[in-house]
C-alpha cells in the first residue's frame, strides 16, 4: 500500500474518532447544562432584597452631595486614611481588589463582590482619562440597609441616599433599587474630583459630570426626570450663569431648585462633551486644575468664542433650544 493511501485511511480514522468523542461529550450524563448568566438588574434585586432602602426614592437621581468629611458618632474611630476604621457593630466586612467593604446586617457575598467589580470595570473605562491618572489604590465603601442608620451615621439630610469623602476615598451609600445609579454617581466624584486634588473643581462641573456619567449607563425611562427641565432650558428658562457657576452650597435651595440646578449642570457638561471631543473637555479640566480661571480655561481648550463665561452661556442656550428637551 503506497504512502498516500495510508495517509487517507489515517485521516478517515481520525475524523471518525473525533466524531465519536464529540457525540459522547454532548450526550454525557455528567455534562452540566449551559445556563444564561443573570442580568445585572436581576442580580442587584437579589442582592438588595429585604433592604429597607428599597422603598426610598425610586428612579430618582441622588441630590446634592457635600464633599466634606463625614461626621461620625464618638463610638466609631477613624484611625487614618489607610486603615480607615474598625467595622461598627452589626457590619460585615470584606476586602476586594478595588474596595474595602463594610456592609450593614448582611455578609459581603460573592455576588455583591462580582457586581461591584462589574460596575467598577465598566465605569473606569467611561471616565478615561481621569481614571488613568488616579493614584487611588482602594476605595472604602460603606453600605447601609436602612435609612435610619445611613442618616444617623452620615448626618446627611433625609433626602440623601449617598455621600462621598473625596480625600478619604470613601463612599457611604444606602442599598436600594437605584444602587447602580447612585454608586456610579459617587464613583465619578471619587475619580473626577480626585483628579483636581488638592484643589476642587467648580460645583457645577463636578455634579454635572457625575450626572452625565450616571445617565450614560441608564435606560431612557430612568432619565425621564431630566426632560421637563431640558424643555425649560429650550424655552430660555434657567438659572443665571452668574449664580449657577458660582454656587458652592445648595443647602438653601428648595428640592425643586436643586433638581433644576442639577439638570442644568448636566446639560452644560453634555454640551461641553458633545460640541467637540473629549480631548477639549479634558484640556478644559486640566486648565482649571492648573489654577486658571474658568474663562481662560475655556478659551485655551475650546478657542473662540469662548473667551468669557457668558459666551458659554449663549452657546449652551442655543444648544438647549435646538435639542428641545431631547435626552
C-alpha positions as CSV (number, residue, x, y, z in Angstrom):
1,X,0.0,0.0,0.0
2,X,1.5,3.3,-1.0
3,X,2.0,6.2,1.4
4,X,-0.9,8.4,0.0
5,X,-3.4,5.7,0.7
6,X,-2.1,5.2,4.2
7,X,-2.5,8.9,4.9
8,X,-6.1,8.9,3.6
9,X,-7.0,5.9,5.7
10,X,-5.4,7.6,8.8
11,X,-7.3,10.8,8.1
12,X,-10.6,9.0,7.9
13,X,-9.9,7.1,11.2
14,X,-9.1,10.4,12.9
15,X,-12.3,12.0,11.7
16,X,-14.4,9.1,12.8
17,X,-12.7,9.1,16.3
18,X,-13.2,12.8,16.7
19,X,-16.9,12.5,15.7
20,X,-17.4,9.7,18.4
21,X,-15.7,11.9,21.0
22,X,-17.9,14.9,20.2
23,X,-21.0,12.7,20.4
24,X,-20.1,11.3,23.7
25,X,-19.3,14.7,25.1
26,X,-22.6,16.2,24.0
27,X,-24.6,13.2,25.4
28,X,-22.7,12.7,28.6
29,X,-25.0,12.4,31.7
30,X,-22.3,14.2,33.7
31,X,-22.3,17.3,31.4
32,X,-23.9,20.3,33.1
33,X,-26.5,22.2,31.0
34,X,-25.5,25.6,29.9
35,X,-27.3,28.4,31.8
36,X,-27.7,32.0,30.9
37,X,-26.0,34.4,33.3
38,X,-28.5,36.5,35.3
39,X,-28.9,40.1,34.1
40,X,-27.3,42.7,36.2
41,X,-30.7,44.2,37.3
42,X,-31.8,40.8,38.5
43,X,-28.6,40.3,40.3
44,X,-29.0,43.6,42.0
45,X,-32.5,42.9,43.1
46,X,-31.4,39.6,44.6
47,X,-28.5,41.2,46.4
48,X,-30.5,44.1,47.9
49,X,-33.8,42.3,48.6
50,X,-35.3,42.9,52.1
51,X,-33.4,46.1,52.4
52,X,-35.5,49.0,53.9
53,X,-33.9,51.2,51.3
54,X,-36.0,49.6,48.6
55,X,-38.9,51.9,49.3
56,X,-36.8,55.1,49.1
57,X,-36.6,57.3,46.0
58,X,-37.4,55.1,43.1
59,X,-35.8,56.1,39.8
60,X,-34.6,59.5,41.1
61,X,-31.1,60.9,40.9
62,X,-29.2,61.5,44.1
63,X,-29.4,65.1,45.2
64,X,-26.7,67.4,46.4
65,X,-23.7,65.5,47.8
66,X,-21.4,67.6,50.1
67,X,-17.8,66.8,49.6
68,X,-16.9,67.2,53.2
69,X,-15.5,64.9,56.0
70,X,-18.4,62.8,57.2
71,X,-19.3,63.3,60.8
72,X,-19.2,60.0,62.8
73,X,-20.6,59.1,66.2
74,X,-18.0,59.1,69.0
75,X,-18.1,55.3,69.4
76,X,-16.6,55.0,65.9
77,X,-12.9,55.9,65.5
78,X,-11.2,57.0,62.3
79,X,-7.7,55.5,62.5
80,X,-6.2,57.0,59.4
81,X,-6.8,57.2,55.6
82,X,-5.0,53.9,55.0
83,X,-6.7,51.7,57.6
84,X,-9.9,53.8,57.8
85,X,-11.8,52.4,60.8
86,X,-12.8,49.2,62.6
87,X,-16.2,47.9,61.5
88,X,-19.0,49.2,63.6
89,X,-21.2,46.7,65.5
90,X,-23.6,44.9,63.1
91,X,-21.4,45.4,60.0
92,X,-19.7,42.7,58.0
93,X,-16.5,43.4,56.1
94,X,-14.6,42.1,53.1
95,X,-11.6,43.2,51.0
96,X,-11.7,43.1,47.2
97,X,-9.2,44.3,44.6
98,X,-10.8,47.8,44.5
99,X,-12.7,48.1,47.7
100,X,-12.8,47.7,51.5
101,X,-16.5,47.0,52.0
102,X,-18.4,47.3,55.3
103,X,-22.0,46.1,54.9
104,X,-24.8,46.5,57.5
105,X,-26.6,43.4,58.6
106,X,-25.6,41.0,55.8
107,X,-22.5,39.3,54.7
108,X,-20.5,40.7,51.7
109,X,-21.3,37.9,49.4
110,X,-19.5,36.8,46.2
111,X,-22.5,38.1,44.2
112,X,-22.0,41.5,45.7
113,X,-18.3,41.4,45.0
114,X,-19.0,40.4,41.4
115,X,-21.5,43.2,41.0
116,X,-19.0,45.8,42.3
117,X,-16.3,44.5,40.1
118,X,-18.6,44.7,37.0
119,X,-19.7,48.2,37.8
120,X,-16.1,49.4,38.5
121,X,-14.6,47.8,35.4
122,X,-17.1,49.4,33.1
123,X,-17.0,52.7,35.0
124,X,-13.2,53.2,34.8
125,X,-13.4,52.9,31.0
126,X,-16.2,55.6,30.9
127,X,-14.1,58.2,32.8
128,X,-10.8,57.8,30.9
129,X,-8.5,59.9,31.0
130,X,-9.3,60.9,34.6
131,X,-9.1,57.3,35.9
132,X,-5.8,56.5,34.3
133,X,-4.1,59.3,36.3
134,X,-5.6,58.4,39.6
135,X,-3.4,57.0,42.3
136,X,-6.3,55.5,44.3
137,X,-5.3,52.0,45.4
138,X,-8.6,51.0,47.1
139,X,-11.9,52.7,48.0
140,X,-13.7,52.4,51.3
141,X,-17.3,51.5,50.7
142,X,-19.9,51.5,53.5
143,X,-23.3,50.0,52.7
144,X,-26.4,50.7,54.8
145,X,-29.6,48.7,54.6
146,X,-31.8,51.2,56.5
147,X,-32.4,54.9,56.0
148,X,-32.2,55.5,59.7
149,X,-28.7,54.0,60.1
150,X,-27.5,55.9,57.0
151,X,-28.8,59.2,58.2
152,X,-27.6,58.7,61.8
153,X,-24.1,57.7,60.7
154,X,-23.5,60.3,58.0
155,X,-25.6,63.1,59.4
156,X,-26.9,63.8,55.9
157,X,-30.4,65.2,55.1
158,X,-33.4,62.9,54.9
159,X,-33.4,63.0,51.1
160,X,-29.8,61.9,50.8
161,X,-29.1,58.3,49.6
162,X,-25.3,58.6,49.2
163,X,-22.3,60.7,50.1
164,X,-18.6,60.8,49.3
165,X,-15.5,61.9,51.1
166,X,-13.0,62.5,48.3
167,X,-9.9,63.0,50.4
168,X,-10.5,59.8,52.4
169,X,-11.5,57.9,49.3
170,X,-14.7,56.8,50.9
171,X,-18.3,56.3,49.7
172,X,-21.3,55.9,52.0
173,X,-24.5,54.6,50.3
174,X,-27.9,53.2,51.0
175,X,-28.8,49.9,49.5
176,X,-31.8,50.2,47.2
177,X,-33.0,49.5,43.7
178,X,-31.2,52.6,42.5
179,X,-27.9,51.3,43.8
180,X,-26.0,51.2,40.5
181,X,-27.1,54.7,39.5
182,X,-26.2,56.2,42.9
183,X,-23.0,54.2,43.1
184,X,-21.8,55.3,39.7
185,X,-22.6,59.0,40.6
186,X,-20.4,58.7,43.7
187,X,-17.6,56.8,41.9
188,X,-17.5,59.7,39.5
189,X,-16.8,62.1,42.3
190,X,-14.0,59.9,43.6
191,X,-12.2,59.8,40.3
192,X,-13.2,63.1,38.7
193,X,-13.0,65.3,41.7
194,X,-10.0,63.3,42.9
195,X,-8.2,64.4,39.7
196,X,-8.3,68.0,40.9
197,X,-6.8,67.3,44.3
198,X,-5.6,69.1,46.4
199,X,-8.0,71.7,44.9
200,X,-11.6,71.2,43.9
201,X,-13.5,71.6,40.6
202,X,-16.4,74.1,40.4
203,X,-19.5,72.5,41.9
204,X,-21.4,72.8,38.6
205,X,-18.7,70.9,36.8
206,X,-18.4,68.2,39.5
207,X,-22.1,67.5,39.7
208,X,-22.7,67.9,36.0
209,X,-20.1,65.4,35.0
210,X,-21.3,62.9,37.7
211,X,-24.9,63.1,36.4
212,X,-23.7,62.8,32.8
213,X,-21.7,59.7,33.6
214,X,-24.6,58.1,35.5
215,X,-27.0,58.8,32.7
216,X,-24.7,57.1,30.1
217,X,-25.5,53.8,31.9
218,X,-29.2,54.3,32.3
219,X,-32.2,53.3,30.2
220,X,-34.3,56.1,28.7
221,X,-37.1,55.5,31.2
222,X,-34.7,56.2,34.1
223,X,-33.6,59.5,32.6
224,X,-37.1,61.0,32.1
225,X,-36.8,63.2,35.1
226,X,-34.5,65.4,33.0
227,X,-37.0,66.0,30.2
228,X,-39.1,68.7,31.9
229,X,-36.0,70.7,32.8
230,X,-34.5,70.4,29.4
231,X,-37.7,71.7,27.9
232,X,-37.5,74.7,30.3
233,X,-33.9,75.4,29.1
234,X,-35.1,75.2,25.5
235,X,-37.6,78.0,26.3
236,X,-34.9,80.1,27.9
237,X,-36.0,79.4,31.5
238,X,-32.8,78.6,33.5
239,X,-30.7,79.7,36.4
240,X,-28.5,82.7,35.6
241,X,-24.9,81.7,34.8
242,X,-23.5,84.1,37.4
243,X,-25.4,82.3,40.1
244,X,-25.1,78.9,38.6
245,X,-21.3,78.8,38.0
246,X,-20.5,80.5,41.4
247,X,-22.7,78.2,43.6
248,X,-20.7,76.3,46.2
249,X,-23.5,75.3,48.5
250,X,-27.1,74.3,47.6
251,X,-28.3,73.8,51.2
252,X,-30.5,76.9,51.0
253,X,-32.2,75.7,47.7
254,X,-35.6,74.1,47.7
255,X,-35.8,70.5,46.4
256,X,-37.2,71.7,43.1
257,X,-34.5,74.3,42.7
258,X,-31.9,71.7,43.4
259,X,-33.3,69.4,40.7
260,X,-33.3,72.3,38.3
261,X,-29.7,73.2,39.2
262,X,-28.6,69.5,38.7
263,X,-30.3,69.3,35.3
264,X,-28.7,72.5,34.2
265,X,-25.3,71.2,35.3
266,X,-25.8,68.0,33.4
267,X,-26.9,69.9,30.3
268,X,-23.9,72.3,30.3
269,X,-21.5,69.4,30.7
270,X,-23.3,67.5,28.0
271,X,-22.8,70.4,25.7
272,X,-19.1,70.7,26.5
273,X,-18.6,67.0,25.9
274,X,-20.5,66.8,22.6
275,X,-19.8,70.2,21.0
276,X,-16.3,69.0,20.2
277,X,-14.4,66.0,21.5
278,X,-13.4,64.7,25.0
279,X,-9.9,66.0,24.4
280,X,-11.1,69.6,24.6
281,X,-13.1,68.7,27.8
282,X,-10.1,67.1,29.4
283,X,-7.9,70.1,28.5
284,X,-10.5,72.4,30.0
285,X,-10.4,70.4,33.2
286,X,-6.6,70.4,33.2
287,X,-6.5,74.2,32.8
288,X,-8.8,74.5,35.8
289,X,-6.6,72.1,37.8
290,X,-3.5,74.2,36.9
291,X,-5.2,77.2,38.6
292,X,-6.6,79.1,35.6
293,X,-9.9,80.9,35.9
294,X,-12.9,79.4,34.1
295,X,-12.9,81.9,31.2
296,X,-9.2,81.3,30.4
297,X,-9.6,77.6,30.8
298,X,-12.4,77.6,28.3
299,X,-10.6,79.7,25.8
300,X,-7.4,77.7,25.9
301,X,-9.3,74.4,25.4
302,X,-12.2,75.4,23.1
303,X,-10.9,78.6,21.4
304,X,-13.1,81.4,20.2
305,X,-15.7,82.5,21.0
306,X,-15.2,81.0,24.5
307,X,-13.2,83.9,26.0
308,X,-15.9,84.6,28.6
309,X,-18.2,82.6,30.7
310,X,-21.1,84.5,29.1
311,X,-20.0,83.1,25.7
312,X,-20.5,79.6,27.1
313,X,-23.9,80.7,28.4
314,X,-25.1,81.9,25.0
315,X,-23.7,78.9,23.1
316,X,-25.3,76.4,25.6
317,X,-28.7,78.2,25.3
318,X,-28.6,77.8,21.5
319,X,-27.7,74.1,22.0
320,X,-30.5,73.6,24.6
321,X,-33.0,75.3,22.2
322,X,-32.1,73.0,19.3
323,X,-32.4,69.9,21.5
324,X,-35.9,70.9,22.6
325,X,-35.9,68.7,25.6
326,X,-34.5,65.6,24.0
327,X,-32.2,63.4,26.1
